[in-house]
Amino acid sequence: MDKSKQTLVMKFGGTSVGSSQAMAQAAQIVKDARAEWGRVVVVTSAISGATNSLLESASHAARGDLQPLLDAEKSLLKRHEEISAELVSDPALRARVNQEMAGLIGTFGNLCRAISVLGEATPRAMDAVASLGERLSVRLLAAACQSLGVASQVVESTELVITNNAFMNAHPDFGTTTFATRNRLNPLFEAGIVPIVTGFIGATPEGVITTLGRGGSDYSAAILGAVLPADDVWIWTDVDGVMTADPRMVKNARTLPEISYAEIAELAYYGAKVLHPKTVRPVIEAGIGLRICNTFNPSHPGTRLVANLSAGIPANGEKVIKAVTTIRKQRLVTVEGRGMLGVPGVAARTFAAVASTGTSVPLITQASSEQSICFAVPSESADDVLNALSKVFAIELADNDIDRVWATEDVSIITVVGQGTRNTPGVAGQIFSKLGDIDVNMLAIAHGSSDVSISMVVESVHDANAVRALHELIVK
């Protein structure tokens, strides 16, 4: 295909811009892409660790402790100015960038001090604080690209991504975002300029800063890719694409050359950190190509996402199981009682109570006898969920229609992902036999209707052994 007439969106993660060496590599990748593609958009995350530092400072400030803020102001300015000194060759440009970054860090200090006075960090205030990491890094990356001779310009995504006011997890309005993005970026393309855009953030129609949730820079790239529309979206990270398992847990994990959209959606949801879960949908709906690449090994082809394969039985030689992943620090909550049998509305009341706490449920199972409902929640949310359920079912608990509402200690959800797992004879038996061979007991099982995953809950102490054992089904 003739790339000179096509549009590419590239997103760089925090580790890809987290040091002068990494950002220099990212800038070179931008330069190389610009030589091939007619229109290039770059989306950048905050430098690694910056967002955590910003949010922790704000949280401490809300409790009246400003020392973390003082430390963060110094360290963030130092890190960003060190990268600027290494990468921005023009003294005037470097001075301007440093001045802008100092101003943003001053804004950060003012926000935290205001939070300290109020004694409360509202979601709106936290979004304003969290956005500053990307607003700092975008100026550095744009200047680094300019120093390599790439015509580039900082664009804050508050001008592009228009969202609702659900602070800390905002949802874009694709209609207004399409108009705003094309109106702002098309003139830059026509002038031969590469927009360097802040990931992770947007704004309400009134211009109030919002964020798309942690890790939302991937989502930002997918949104921009969908509304332009782009021909390809490349996510640059610090691994060679999607791995068959976490390489820190499984030494012989390897890169998958390609994976279906359904498979990556399951992996992204069930613990694989290589891609934000919300990234997949805009790309699928727009029919855009998506590739996951390694900033530090740019010649590696990475992983290419492809249209969903047939959900039937895989062809000879094609692995049913593609990857194994895990979510740690979960607890299984169970609502059980003989009085639940045949009573309508118990499940609805259960999950309405869970929803009232703002908790997401990654896995649900129910006994066929209807005498228990079991589901997983993040460990830090379990106590709130138990309290909410106890209130909702207070009468049933008093009348012994519900025997108890309880939660396990920490568990892990192990998910085996692969196209056609449901329709392939014997695959579930192989999975369960592998766990039985290493004496790992399954506390709960769920099979997604997407046909591409089977999830099992195991005690946390067994999760690493379980992942390694199941990975043998891929490599054998």
Number of C-alpha atoms within 10 A of each C-alpha: 5 8 15 12 11 16 20 23 24 27 29 27 24 26 19 27 27 20 18 21 15 19 26 22 19 26 25 17 16 22 19 12 16 21 13 15 15 18 26 24 24 28 28 31 32 28 26 17 13 23 20 13 20 25 19 16 24 30 22 19 26 21 15 17 15 19 12 16 23 12 12 20 19 11 14 21 17 12 15 22 21 14 22 22 15 15 23 24 15 12 10 10 15 21 15 13 21 21 13 15 22 18 13 17 22 14 15 24 22 13 18 27 19 17 22 20 12 14 15 16 22 14 16 17 19 22 24 20 24 28 25 22 28 26 24 26 28 28 25 28 30 25 28 27 25 21 19 16 10 21 18 23 19 18 21 21 25 25 19 27 31 30 28 16 21 14 23 22 19 23 19 21 14 18 10 15 23 19 15 18 20 17 14 14 18 15 11 17 17 10 9 16 19 26 25 28 32 31 33 31 34 30 24 21 16 9 12 17 26 32 31 26 18 13 21 22 30 30 25 31 29 31 27 27 26 24 21 20 20 24 19 20 25 23 26 28 22 18 18 24 25 29 22 24 26 22 13 9 14 18 10 15 21 17 17 17 16 18 20 17 20 23 23 26 21 22 30 19 17 24 20 23 14 23 24 22 21 20 22 21 17 20 25 19 9 17 15 19 18 24 20 26 27 20 25 18 14 14 10 13 16 24 22 19 23 18 13 13 14 11 16 13 15 17 9 6 6 10 16 22 23 24 30 31 29 23 19 20 14 25 26 24 22 19 24 22 19 14 17 21 15 11 10 9 9 17 16 10 14 18 17 15 22 22 14 12 16 12 17 13 14 15 20 16 15 18 10 9 10 17 18 23 20 18 20 24 22 21 18 13 16 24 15 17 25 20 14 19 22 19 12 15 20 13 12 17 18 11 11 13 16 20 18 17 20 18 20 15 13 18 24 24 29 25 26 30 26 26 27 22 26 22 15 14 11 10 17 15 9 13 19 15 14 19 19 13 9 12 12 18 15 16 14 18 17 16 19 13 9 16 18 27 26 24 22 21 25 22 20 18 12 16 22 17 16 25 22 19 18 24 24 13 18 16 13 5
